[in-house]
Amino acid sequence: MKIGTASVPLLFAFISEVSAMAIEDSVRRDTTITTIFLNQEVIVTATRQKSRVFLYPEAVSVLNQENLSLLAPMSMPETLTYLPGIWMQKTNHGGGSPYLRGLTGYHTLLLIDGIRFNNTTFRSGPNQYLNTIDPLMTDRIETIRGQGSVQYGSDAIGGVVHILSKKPQFSFTGLDWTGKLYTKFLSSNMESTGRVSLGMSAERTAFSAGYTSKKLGDIKAGGNLGTLEPTGYDENSIDFKLLQKITPKQILTIAYQRHSQKHVPLYHQIVSGEYELYHFDKQERDLAYIKWDFATNSKMFKEVRFIQSLQHTLERRSKRKTNEVITQKDEDKVTTIGTVVEIISNATPTWSISSGVDFYYDKVLSSTSEHSNINPTKNYRGLYPDNSSDMSFAAFSLHTVELRRFNLSFGGRYDATWLEIDDAIFGETIISPTALVGNASLVYKLNSKVNLTGLVNTGFRAPNLNDVSSFGIADFRYEVPNFDLEPEKSISLEVGVKSNADRFSSNFYLFRTDLKDLIANVPATYNNQNTIDGVQVYQRENVGNAVIYGIESDIEYLLTSTIYIRGNINYTFGKNINSGKPMRRIPPLYGSADISYDTNFKVRIFARWSFAGKQDRLSPGDIADNRIAVDGTNGWNNFDLSVHYLRNHFQIQTGINNLFDEGYRMHGSGVDGIGRSFWLSLVLNK
């Protein structure tokens, strides 16, 4: 019997319902079971208010604190590889850019504690900024795939990654002090990490503070790939958070985060032989914010939140070509002021609303200089025009209505941007695009354990400073500005099935995203020349139309009260409509399967198999990229094993990465994966 594509969700719903009934029957025979997490989580990212994943249509993945405490990740990009539906590209060891439904860079939005992390200098392809967030200060990570423009504005066409930092808790038993020491070591001197944190809890006041220091050595890759030199670097971070209960219904939060990396090599540029020096000389991120949450007895102002934030990023790049004496140093500083106001309303017992306004203002300072022992220092225009600014204002409203067996959600957002550029070379200009986007979704409760979902949403990405004014060498091209760009647009469709029982949960999604007016690099000229220093000149234009579609599925299953199984599989297909060729860096078929076993001695044994198929469906940009082999990226299998001894005040964890020492590379990455290696982590709690 031939099964059409439209029949797949209904077939999956039938299988899920039968499985749920069988598993529920087994639950009656085993009452010691613990609750699984898939479709049980309460999240805030999808609707900007607390909502249970199972009752909403969005494709959501969550890493909670229990998961995070067992991972002992080296970096935030490594942490995200444990989330279904995320493909992690690493241009260098100090970077990591998540792909959500085939899109990355400024097509995916990063949030920290509800605050936009993306700024006007984010690039179209992979970038390294995610790696400036310390996973050891993180409480949980929430992702939504395939949407986010209505909720959060520009850049969320591929989806949203929301990182929520740890929050101190109030005490109702008097003053209480806590402390924690964490350390981790990875063999071959690939990692030495230490963190100390302190917390205080009282009835009306609570605070936490932490300091992390890492020394990451050169990667020892799997198989016969050897040591990737240079790839190592050092970093440190600090974080602080204070909660003050003004009244029983009002809480003030003051927080600060700082992350700094030094001498991070861009390995693929150095190993190519073209450069003898190419690294991020310093990468820094600062975030400070004040948040005021309060509740009222009014239905229209049930909860109100105000966030005022100040962010600062510093990116310095030092590069020197082989056999040359001149070192070029680039410096980009971005200061961002943000204001967020959110109002949660309950118009009726079955109608909830989340509304508000967002305001962000970026100020950019950019410069380039040349240094040598022979000639004096020369200063030039930076990668971006100095003193440029990017301001955006938006208003949004999101609604959810419960109608017996249906949950209906819909919303809209108006967004206006003002990009001001005063370029000494190319002139002065103001770009002021606007966008109006909306979404609508429906959940049908087939029964108490299976929901059918469907949604449609429109998205946009306003051209940023990197799009319109980048001037200089980027990757393998020489970019020149174009001030005549329009926003990119998208429309996404998705159908899915969610099942949820005590011992079994699953998700299955079919999705399609149509992209219009994509900003792409096209060959151009500068001063009537098509090359500069032998490098082809490119300029960005709204020339792209593309389609991305695929399948995602993930499951969790409690085989017994002590054995837990989790798995996911993902396939994405991307095509440029204009040329008929593949979209750039589309991930291959990939997924993972985990199994954990809890013994009676507070010991947990965890095993993970992750895999990827071969990706030889390459775009012209992939073929020209020296990070990707001429015939594509080979498929691979990776096996990890770890053992965790868990006590209330003491934890010891150890494991083996890449058990069979397979040489592999994530498609599109500039570094290979870590080979067989051993790690040890110790945690002391008070």
C-alpha positions as CSV (number, residue, x, y, z in Angstrom):
1,M,0.0,0.0,0.0
2,K,1.3,3.4,-1.0
3,I,1.2,6.0,1.8
4,G,1.1,9.7,0.8
5,T,3.0,12.4,2.6
6,A,-0.3,13.9,4.0
7,S,-1.0,10.5,5.6
8,V,2.2,10.3,7.6
9,P,1.1,12.4,10.6
10,L,-2.1,10.4,11.0
11,L,-0.2,7.2,10.7
12,F,2.2,8.4,13.3
13,A,-0.7,9.5,15.5
14,F,-2.2,6.0,15.4
15,I,1.2,4.4,16.2
16,S,1.7,6.8,19.1
17,E,-1.8,6.2,20.5
18,V,-1.3,2.4,20.4
19,S,2.1,2.7,22.0
20,A,0.8,5.1,24.7
21,M,-2.0,2.6,25.6
22,A,0.5,-0.3,25.8
23,I,2.9,1.7,27.9
24,E,0.2,3.0,30.2
25,D,-0.8,-0.7,30.8
26,S,2.8,-1.5,31.8
27,V,2.8,1.5,34.2
28,R,0.1,-0.1,36.2
29,R,2.5,-3.0,36.9
30,D,5.4,-0.7,37.8
31,T,4.6,2.1,40.2
32,T,8.2,3.2,41.0
33,I,8.6,5.0,37.7
34,T,10.1,8.6,37.4
35,T,8.6,11.2,35.1
36,I,10.2,11.8,31.7
37,F,10.8,15.3,30.4
38,L,9.7,15.3,26.8
39,N,6.3,17.1,26.4
40,Q,6.2,17.5,30.2
41,E,8.2,20.8,30.4
42,V,6.8,24.2,31.1
43,I,8.6,26.8,28.9
44,V,8.5,30.6,28.3
45,T,10.1,31.0,24.9
46,A,7.3,29.9,22.5
47,T,4.6,32.3,23.8
48,R,6.6,34.7,26.1
49,Q,4.7,33.3,29.0
50,K,4.7,30.0,30.9
51,S,3.1,27.3,28.9
52,R,3.2,23.5,28.8
53,V,4.9,22.2,25.7
54,F,2.4,19.4,25.1
55,L,-0.5,21.9,24.7
56,Y,1.1,24.1,22.1
57,P,2.1,23.3,18.5
58,E,5.7,24.6,18.4
59,A,8.6,22.3,17.8
60,V,10.4,22.8,21.1
61,S,13.5,21.2,22.7
62,V,14.6,21.8,26.3
63,L,17.7,21.0,28.3
64,N,16.9,21.4,32.0
65,Q,19.2,21.6,35.0
66,E,19.1,17.9,35.6
67,N,20.3,17.2,32.0
68,L,22.9,20.0,32.1
69,S,24.5,18.8,35.4
70,L,25.3,15.5,33.8
71,L,26.8,16.7,30.5
72,A,30.0,18.4,31.7
73,P,30.2,20.2,28.3
74,M,33.4,22.0,27.2
75,S,31.4,25.0,25.7
76,M,27.9,26.2,25.0
77,P,28.1,25.0,21.4
78,E,28.9,21.5,22.7
79,T,26.0,21.7,25.0
80,L,23.5,22.4,22.2
81,T,24.5,19.2,20.4
82,Y,22.4,17.4,23.0
83,L,19.2,19.2,21.8
84,P,17.1,17.5,19.0
85,G,16.9,19.5,15.8
86,I,20.1,21.4,16.2
87,W,23.1,20.9,13.9
88,M,26.3,22.6,15.3
89,Q,28.8,23.9,12.9
90,K,32.2,24.9,14.3
91,T,34.4,27.1,12.1
92,N,37.0,27.1,14.9
93,H,37.5,25.6,18.3
94,G,36.4,28.8,19.9
95,G,33.3,29.1,17.9
96,G,30.1,27.3,17.2
97,S,27.0,28.3,15.3
98,P,23.7,26.4,15.6
99,Y,21.7,25.4,12.5
100,L,17.9,25.3,13.0
101,R,16.1,23.9,10.0
102,G,19.0,24.6,7.7
103,L,19.6,28.2,8.8
104,T,22.3,29.8,11.0
105,G,24.1,33.1,11.6
106,Y,21.7,36.0,11.5
107,H,18.9,33.7,10.4
108,T,18.6,32.2,13.9
109,L,18.0,34.3,17.0
110,L,19.9,34.0,20.3
111,L,18.4,35.2,23.6
112,I,19.8,35.4,27.1
113,D,17.3,35.7,29.9
114,G,14.7,37.2,27.4
115,I,17.2,39.7,25.9
116,R,18.3,39.7,22.3
117,F,21.9,38.6,21.9
118,N,22.0,39.2,18.1
119,N,23.2,42.6,17.1
120,T,23.7,44.5,13.9
121,T,27.1,43.0,13.1
122,F,26.0,39.4,13.1
123,R,27.0,37.6,9.9
124,S,25.0,35.6,7.4
125,G,27.0,32.4,7.9
126,P,28.4,30.7,11.0
127,N,29.7,32.9,13.7
128,Q,31.4,32.4,17.1
129,Y,29.3,34.5,19.4
130,L,27.4,31.6,21.1
131,N,30.7,30.4,22.6
132,T,30.8,33.6,24.7
133,I,28.1,32.2,27.0
134,D,29.2,30.0,29.9
135,P,27.3,26.7,30.1
136,L,28.2,26.5,33.8
137,M,26.1,29.5,34.6
138,T,23.1,28.2,32.7
139,D,19.9,26.9,34.3
140,R,18.1,25.7,31.2
141,I,18.1,26.1,27.4
142,E,14.9,26.3,25.4
143,T,14.7,26.2,21.6
144,I,11.9,26.7,19.1
145,R,12.4,25.7,15.5
146,G,11.0,27.2,12.4
147,Q,9.6,30.4,14.0
148,G,10.1,33.3,16.4
149,S,9.7,36.5,14.3
150,V,6.3,37.2,15.7
151,Q,7.5,36.7,19.3
152,Y,11.0,38.3,19.0
153,G,11.4,40.1,15.7
154,S,14.2,40.0,13.1
155,D,16.6,37.1,12.7
156,A,14.3,34.3,14.0
157,I,13.4,32.8,10.6
158,G,15.2,29.5,11.4
159,G,14.2,29.6,15.1
160,V,15.2,30.8,18.5
161,V,17.8,29.5,21.1
162,H,17.0,30.9,24.5
163,I,19.5,30.5,27.3
164,L,18.3,31.2,30.8
165,S,20.9,31.7,33.5
166,K,20.7,30.2,37.0
167,K,18.5,32.1,39.4
168,P,19.0,32.1,43.2
169,Q,16.0,31.0,45.3
170,F,14.4,32.7,48.3
171,S,14.6,30.9,51.7
172,F,11.7,30.5,54.1
173,T,13.8,29.1,56.9
174,G,16.1,32.0,57.6
175,L,19.5,32.9,56.2
176,D,21.1,30.2,54.2
177,W,24.5,30.2,52.4
178,T,25.5,27.9,49.6
179,G,28.8,27.2,47.8
180,K,29.9,25.0,44.9
181,L,33.3,24.0,43.5
182,Y,33.5,22.4,40.0
183,T,36.5,21.1,38.1
184,K,36.9,19.1,34.9
185,F,39.9,17.7,33.1
186,L,40.1,16.3,29.6
187,S,43.0,14.0,28.5
188,S,45.8,15.2,26.2
189,N,45.6,18.6,28.0
190,M,42.6,19.5,25.9
191,E,40.7,21.0,28.8
192,S,41.2,22.2,32.3
193,T,38.1,24.0,33.8
194,G,37.4,25.3,37.2
195,R,34.4,27.2,38.6
196,V,33.6,28.5,42.1
197,S,30.1,29.8,42.9
198,L,28.5,31.3,46.0
199,G,24.9,31.9,46.9
200,M,22.9,33.5,49.7
201,S,19.2,33.0,50.4
202,A,16.8,34.9,52.7
203,E,13.1,35.5,52.9
204,R,13.3,38.7,50.8
205,T,16.8,38.7,49.3
206,A,18.7,36.1,47.3
207,F,21.9,36.4,45.3
208,S,24.4,34.2,43.4
209,A,27.9,34.8,42.0
210,G,30.3,32.6,40.0
211,Y,33.7,32.6,38.3
212,T,34.8,30.2,35.6
213,S,38.3,29.7,34.2
214,K,39.1,27.5,31.3
215,K,42.3,26.5,29.5
216,L,41.5,24.6,26.3
217,G,44.4,22.9,24.5
218,D,44.8,22.0,20.8
219,I,42.3,19.4,19.6
220,K,43.5,15.9,19.3
221,A,41.3,14.6,16.5
222,G,40.1,11.1,15.9
223,G,41.5,8.4,13.6
224,N,44.8,9.4,12.0
225,L,43.9,13.1,11.8
226,G,46.4,14.0,14.5
227,T,46.6,17.2,16.6
228,L,45.0,20.3,15.1
229,E,47.5,23.0,15.8
230,P,46.8,25.8,16.6
231,T,43.3,25.5,18.0
232,G,43.6,26.0,21.8
233,Y,42.8,29.2,23.7
234,D,42.0,30.5,27.2
235,E,38.8,32.0,28.6
236,N,37.2,33.2,31.8
237,S,33.8,34.4,32.8
238,I,32.0,35.9,35.8
239,D,28.3,36.2,36.6
240,F,26.2,37.8,39.4
241,K,22.5,37.9,40.1
242,L,20.5,39.6,42.9
243,L,16.8,39.1,43.5
244,Q,15.0,41.5,45.9
245,K,11.4,40.8,46.9
246,I,9.9,44.3,47.1
247,T,6.4,43.1,48.0
248,P,5.0,39.6,47.9
249,K,4.0,40.3,44.2
250,Q,7.0,42.3,43.1
251,I,10.5,41.1,42.5
252,L,13.5,43.1,41.3
253,T,16.4,41.3,39.6
254,I,19.8,42.8,38.9
255,A,22.3,40.8,36.9
256,Y,25.7,41.0,35.3
257,Q,27.6,38.6,33.0
258,R,31.1,38.9,31.5
259,H,32.9,36.5,29.3
260,S,36.4,36.9,27.8
261,Q,38.4,34.8,25.3
262,K,42.1,35.4,24.3
263,H,44.0,34.3,21.2
264,V,41.5,32.1,19.6
265,P,43.0,30.7,16.3
266,L,41.0,30.5,13.1
267,Y,42.4,27.1,12.3
268,H,41.2,26.6,8.7
269,Q,42.8,29.9,7.6
270,I,46.2,29.0,9.1
271,V,46.3,25.4,8.0
272,S,45.5,26.5,4.4
273,G,48.9,28.1,4.3
274,E,47.6,31.5,3.2
275,Y,48.0,33.0,6.7
276,E,50.6,32.4,9.4
277,L,48.6,34.4,11.9
278,Y,44.8,34.6,12.0
279,H,43.1,34.7,15.4
280,F,40.6,36.5,17.5
281,D,43.0,38.5,19.6
282,K,40.3,39.2,22.1
283,Q,36.6,38.3,22.2
284,E,34.5,39.9,25.0
285,R,30.9,40.0,26.0
286,D,29.3,42.1,28.8
287,L,25.6,42.1,29.8
288,A,24.0,44.0,32.6
289,Y,20.3,44.2,33.1
290,I,17.5,45.1,35.6
291,K,14.3,43.2,35.5
292,W,11.1,44.1,37.4
293,D,8.4,41.5,37.7
294,F,5.1,42.2,39.4
295,A,1.6,40.7,39.5
296,T,-1.8,42.3,40.0
297,N,-5.4,41.2,40.6
298,S,-6.4,42.7,37.2
299,K,-7.3,40.3,34.5
300,M,-5.7,42.5,31.9
301,F,-2.5,43.0,33.9
302,K,-2.1,39.6,35.5
303,E,1.7,39.8,35.1
304,V,3.9,42.7,34.0
305,R,7.6,42.5,33.2
306,F,10.1,45.3,32.5
307,I,13.7,44.7,31.4
308,Q,16.3,47.3,30.9
309,S,19.6,45.9,29.5
310,L,23.0,47.1,28.5
311,Q,25.3,44.9,26.4
312,H,28.8,45.4,25.1
313,T,30.7,43.1,22.7
314,L,34.3,43.5,21.6
315,E,35.8,41.5,18.7
316,R,39.4,42.0,17.7
317,R,41.0,40.1,14.8
318,S,44.7,39.9,14.1
319,K,45.9,38.4,10.8
320,R,49.2,38.2,8.8
321,K,49.7,36.5,5.5
322,T,52.4,34.0,5.1
323,N,55.8,35.5,4.2
324,E,54.6,39.0,4.8
325,V,55.6,41.5,7.6
326,I,52.4,43.5,7.9
327,T,49.9,42.5,10.6
328,Q,46.3,43.7,10.1
329,K,44.3,44.3,13.2
330,D,40.5,44.8,13.1
331,E,38.4,46.0,16.0
332,D,34.6,46.1,16.3
333,K,32.8,47.3,19.4
334,V,29.0,47.1,19.7
335,T,27.1,48.7,22.5
336,T,23.4,47.7,22.8
337,I,20.7,49.3,24.9
338,G,17.5,47.3,25.2
339,T,14.1,47.9,26.7
340,V,11.4,45.2,26.9
341,V,7.9,45.6,28.3
342,E,5.6,42.5,28.6
343,I,2.1,42.2,29.8
344,I,0.3,38.9,30.5
345,S,-3.5,39.1,30.4
346,N,-6.3,36.6,31.0
347,A,-9.2,38.2,29.1
348,T,-11.3,35.1,30.0
349,P,-10.6,31.8,31.8
350,T,-9.9,30.3,28.3
351,W,-8.2,33.3,26.6
352,S,-4.7,34.3,27.5
353,I,-2.7,37.2,25.9
354,S,1.0,38.2,25.9
355,S,1.6,41.7,24.6
356,G,4.3,44.2,24.8
357,V,7.0,46.4,23.1
358,D,10.7,45.8,22.4
359,F,13.3,48.5,21.8
360,Y,16.9,48.0,20.9
361,Y,19.7,50.4,19.9
362,D,23.1,49.4,18.6
363,K,26.1,51.7,18.4
364,V,29.1,50.4,16.4
365,L,32.7,51.5,16.6
366,S,34.9,49.9,13.9
367,S,38.5,50.4,12.9
368,T,41.4,48.7,11.0
369,S,45.1,49.3,11.4
370,E,48.3,47.9,9.8
371,H,51.4,47.2,11.9
372,S,55.0,46.3,10.9
373,N,58.6,46.7,12.1
374,I,59.4,48.6,8.9
375,N,56.6,51.2,8.4
376,P,54.6,53.3,10.9
377,T,51.1,52.2,11.9
378,K,48.4,53.0,9.4
379,N,44.8,53.4,10.3
380,Y,41.9,52.7,7.9
381,R,38.1,52.4,7.7
382,G,37.1,49.3,9.6
383,L,35.0,46.4,8.4
384,Y,32.0,48.7,9.2
385,P,31.6,52.5,9.1
386,D,32.6,54.0,12.4
387,N,29.8,55.4,14.6
388,S,27.0,53.7,12.7
389,S,23.8,52.9,14.6
390,D,20.9,50.5,14.3
391,M,17.6,51.1,16.1
392,S,14.5,49.0,16.2
393,F,11.1,49.3,17.7
394,A,8.4,46.7,17.8
395,A,4.9,46.0,19.2
396,F,3.5,42.5,19.5
397,S,0.5,40.6,20.7
398,L,0.1,36.8,21.1
399,H,-3.2,35.1,21.9
400,T,-4.2,31.6,23.0
401,V,-7.8,30.4,23.2
402,E,-8.9,27.0,24.5
403,L,-12.0,25.6,22.7
404,R,-12.7,22.2,24.2
405,R,-10.6,19.8,22.1
406,F,-8.9,22.7,20.3
407,N,-6.2,25.1,21.3
408,L,-6.1,28.1,18.9
409,S,-3.1,30.4,18.9
410,F,-2.5,33.5,16.8
411,G,-0.5,36.7,17.0
412,G,1.0,39.6,15.1
413,R,4.0,41.9,15.3
414,Y,4.9,45.3,13.8
415,D,8.6,46.1,13.5
416,A,10.4,49.2,12.4
417,T,14.2,49.7,11.9
418,W,16.4,52.7,11.4
419,L,19.9,52.0,10.2
420,E,22.0,55.2,10.1
421,I,25.4,55.1,8.3
422,D,27.9,57.9,7.8
423,D,30.6,56.3,5.7
424,A,33.6,58.4,4.8
425,I,34.2,56.4,1.6
426,F,30.7,55.5,0.4
427,G,28.6,58.3,1.8
428,E,25.8,58.9,4.3
429,T,22.5,56.9,4.3
430,I,19.5,56.0,6.3
431,I,17.7,52.7,5.8
432,S,14.3,52.3,7.5
433,P,12.6,49.1,6.6
434,T,9.4,47.9,8.3
435,A,7.7,44.6,8.7
436,L,4.3,43.2,9.7
437,V,4.3,39.5,10.5
438,G,1.8,37.0,11.9
439,N,1.2,33.4,13.0
440,A,-1.7,31.1,13.6
441,S,-1.7,27.5,14.9
442,L,-4.1,24.8,16.0
443,V,-3.8,21.9,18.4
444,Y,-6.4,19.2,18.2
445,K,-6.6,16.9,21.2
446,L,-7.1,13.5,19.7
447,N,-7.3,12.1,23.2
448,S,-5.6,12.8,26.5
449,K,-2.3,11.4,25.2
450,V,-2.0,12.4,21.6
451,N,-2.3,15.9,20.0
452,L,-2.3,16.8,16.3
453,T,-0.7,20.2,15.5
454,G,-0.5,22.6,12.6
455,L,0.8,26.1,12.2
456,V,1.7,28.8,9.7
457,N,3.8,31.8,10.3
458,T,5.5,34.6,8.4
459,G,9.0,35.9,9.3
460,F,11.4,38.5,8.3
461,R,15.0,39.6,8.8
462,A,15.8,43.3,8.4
463,P,19.1,44.1,6.7
464,N,21.8,44.9,9.3
465,L,25.1,46.8,9.2
466,N,27.0,43.7,8.2
467,D,24.7,43.3,5.1
468,V,24.8,46.9,3.8
469,S,28.2,48.2,4.7
470,S,30.8,45.4,5.1
471,F,34.0,46.4,3.3
472,G,37.0,44.1,3.2
473,I,37.9,40.4,3.1
474,A,35.4,37.9,4.5
475,D,36.0,34.2,4.0
476,F,37.2,33.8,0.4
477,R,35.7,37.0,-1.0
478,Y,36.2,40.8,-0.9
479,E,32.9,42.5,0.1
480,V,31.8,46.0,-0.9
481,P,28.8,47.9,0.5
482,N,25.3,48.1,-0.9
483,F,22.8,50.5,0.8
484,D,19.8,49.4,-1.3
485,L,18.7,46.3,0.4
486,E,15.2,45.1,1.5
487,P,14.2,42.8,4.4
488,E,14.3,39.0,3.8
489,K,10.9,37.3,4.1
490,S,9.7,33.8,4.9
491,I,6.5,31.8,5.3
492,S,6.6,28.5,7.2
493,L,4.2,25.6,7.3
494,E,4.3,22.8,9.8
495,V,2.2,19.8,10.8
496,G,3.0,17.5,13.7
497,V,2.0,14.9,16.2
498,K,2.8,15.0,19.9
499,S,2.2,12.0,22.2
500,N,2.6,12.0,26.0
501,A,2.2,9.1,28.4
502,D,3.8,8.4,31.8
503,R,6.6,6.3,30.2
504,F,6.6,7.3,26.6
505,S,6.6,10.6,24.7
506,S,7.3,11.5,21.1
507,N,7.2,14.3,18.6
508,F,7.0,14.1,14.8
509,Y,7.0,17.1,12.5
510,L,6.9,17.8,8.7
511,F,7.9,21.4,7.9
512,R,8.4,23.7,4.9
513,T,9.9,27.2,4.8
514,D,9.7,29.4,1.7
515,L,12.3,32.2,1.6
516,K,12.0,35.3,-0.5
517,D,14.3,38.2,-1.2
518,L,17.3,36.5,0.4
519,I,20.3,38.6,0.6
520,A,23.2,36.9,-1.2
521,N,26.7,37.7,-2.4
522,V,26.9,38.2,-6.1
523,P,30.1,39.1,-8.2
524,A,30.6,42.8,-8.4
525,T,33.3,45.4,-9.1
526,Y,35.0,48.1,-7.1
527,N,36.7,51.0,-8.9
528,N,35.9,49.1,-12.1
529,Q,37.9,46.1,-11.0
530,N,36.4,42.7,-10.2
531,T,39.3,41.6,-8.0
532,I,41.3,43.3,-5.2
533,D,44.7,41.8,-4.4
534,G,43.6,38.7,-6.3
535,V,40.4,38.2,-4.4
536,Q,37.0,38.3,-6.2
537,V,34.8,41.3,-5.3
538,Y,31.3,40.6,-4.1
539,Q,28.3,42.7,-3.2
540,R,25.1,41.7,-1.4
541,E,21.8,41.9,-3.2
542,N,18.2,40.7,-2.7
543,V,18.4,38.0,-5.3
544,G,17.6,34.8,-3.5
545,N,14.5,32.7,-3.4
546,A,14.7,29.3,-1.7
547,V,12.8,26.5,-0.1
548,I,13.7,24.4,2.9
549,Y,11.7,21.3,4.0
550,G,12.3,18.3,6.2
551,I,11.3,15.9,8.8
552,E,12.1,15.8,12.6
553,S,11.2,13.2,15.2
554,D,12.3,12.6,18.8
555,I,11.2,10.1,21.5
556,E,11.7,9.4,25.1
557,Y,10.9,6.1,26.7
558,L,11.3,4.7,30.3
559,L,11.9,1.1,29.6
560,T,11.9,0.4,33.4
561,S,12.1,2.6,36.5
562,T,15.9,2.7,36.1
563,I,16.5,2.5,32.3
564,Y,15.8,5.6,30.2
565,I,16.0,5.8,26.4
566,R,16.0,8.9,24.2
567,G,16.5,9.4,20.5
568,N,16.0,11.8,17.6
569,I,16.4,11.9,13.8
570,N,16.4,14.9,11.5
571,Y,16.5,15.5,7.7
572,T,16.6,18.8,5.9
573,F,16.6,19.6,2.2
574,G,17.3,23.1,1.0
575,K,17.2,24.4,-2.6
576,N,17.8,27.8,-4.2
577,I,14.8,28.4,-6.5
578,N,16.6,30.8,-8.8
579,S,19.6,28.6,-9.7
580,G,18.1,25.1,-8.9
581,K,21.2,24.4,-6.9
582,P,21.4,23.4,-3.2
583,M,21.4,25.9,-0.4
584,R,24.7,26.4,1.3
585,R,25.8,24.2,4.3
586,I,22.6,22.2,4.6
587,P,23.2,19.5,7.2
588,P,23.0,15.9,6.3
589,L,20.7,13.3,7.8
590,Y,21.7,13.2,11.5
591,G,20.5,12.2,14.9
592,S,21.4,10.5,18.2
593,A,20.3,7.8,20.6
594,D,20.9,7.9,24.4
595,I,20.4,5.3,27.1
596,S,21.0,5.8,30.8
597,Y,20.8,3.3,33.7
598,D,20.4,4.2,37.3
599,T,21.8,1.7,39.8
600,N,20.8,1.2,43.4
601,F,24.1,2.9,44.5
602,K,23.5,6.4,43.3
603,V,25.4,5.6,40.1
604,R,24.2,6.5,36.7
605,I,25.7,5.0,33.5
606,F,25.1,7.0,30.3
607,A,25.8,6.0,26.7
608,R,25.3,8.0,23.6
609,W,25.4,7.3,19.9
610,S,25.4,10.2,17.5
611,F,25.6,10.0,13.8
612,A,25.5,11.9,10.5
613,G,25.1,10.7,6.9
614,K,27.4,11.8,4.1
615,Q,26.6,15.2,2.6
616,D,27.7,15.5,-1.0
617,R,24.8,17.7,-2.2
618,L,26.9,20.9,-2.3
619,S,26.1,24.5,-3.3
620,P,28.6,26.5,-5.3
621,G,29.6,28.2,-2.0
622,D,30.3,24.9,-0.4
623,I,32.5,23.8,-3.3
624,A,34.5,27.1,-3.0
625,D,34.8,26.7,0.8
626,N,38.1,25.2,2.0
627,R,36.4,23.8,5.1
628,I,34.5,21.3,2.9
629,A,36.1,18.6,0.8
630,V,35.6,18.6,-2.9
631,D,33.4,15.4,-2.7
632,G,31.6,16.6,0.4
633,T,31.7,15.6,4.0
634,N,31.8,11.9,5.0
635,G,29.2,10.3,7.3
636,W,30.3,9.3,10.7
637,N,29.3,7.5,14.0
638,N,30.4,8.6,17.4
639,F,30.0,6.8,20.7
640,D,30.3,8.4,24.2
641,L,30.2,6.6,27.5
642,S,30.1,8.2,31.0
643,V,29.6,7.1,34.6
644,H,28.1,9.5,37.3
645,Y,28.3,9.0,41.0
646,L,25.7,11.4,42.5
647,R,25.4,12.4,46.1
648,N,23.8,15.5,47.7
649,H,27.1,17.2,48.4
650,F,29.5,15.4,46.2
651,Q,29.5,14.2,42.6
652,I,32.2,12.5,40.6
653,Q,31.8,12.0,36.9
654,T,34.0,10.4,34.3
655,G,33.7,9.4,30.7
656,I,35.1,8.5,27.3
657,N,34.5,10.6,24.3
658,N,34.6,9.0,20.8
659,L,35.0,5.5,22.1
660,F,36.2,4.0,18.8
661,D,38.4,7.0,17.9
662,E,36.7,7.8,14.6
663,G,38.0,10.7,12.6
664,Y,35.0,12.9,11.7
665,R,34.0,16.5,11.0
666,M,30.6,18.2,11.3
667,H,29.6,19.3,7.8
668,G,30.6,22.9,7.2
669,S,33.1,23.0,10.1
670,G,36.6,24.2,10.0
671,V,37.9,21.8,12.7
672,D,37.6,18.0,13.2
673,G,35.9,16.3,16.1
674,I,37.7,15.3,19.2
675,G,39.2,11.8,19.1
676,R,39.1,9.2,21.9
677,S,39.7,11.0,25.1
678,F,39.0,10.6,28.8
679,W,37.4,13.2,31.1
680,L,37.0,13.6,34.9
681,S,34.7,16.0,36.7
682,L,34.4,16.7,40.4
683,V,31.7,18.7,42.1
684,L,31.4,19.8,45.8
685,N,28.2,21.3,47.1
686,K,27.3,22.9,50.3
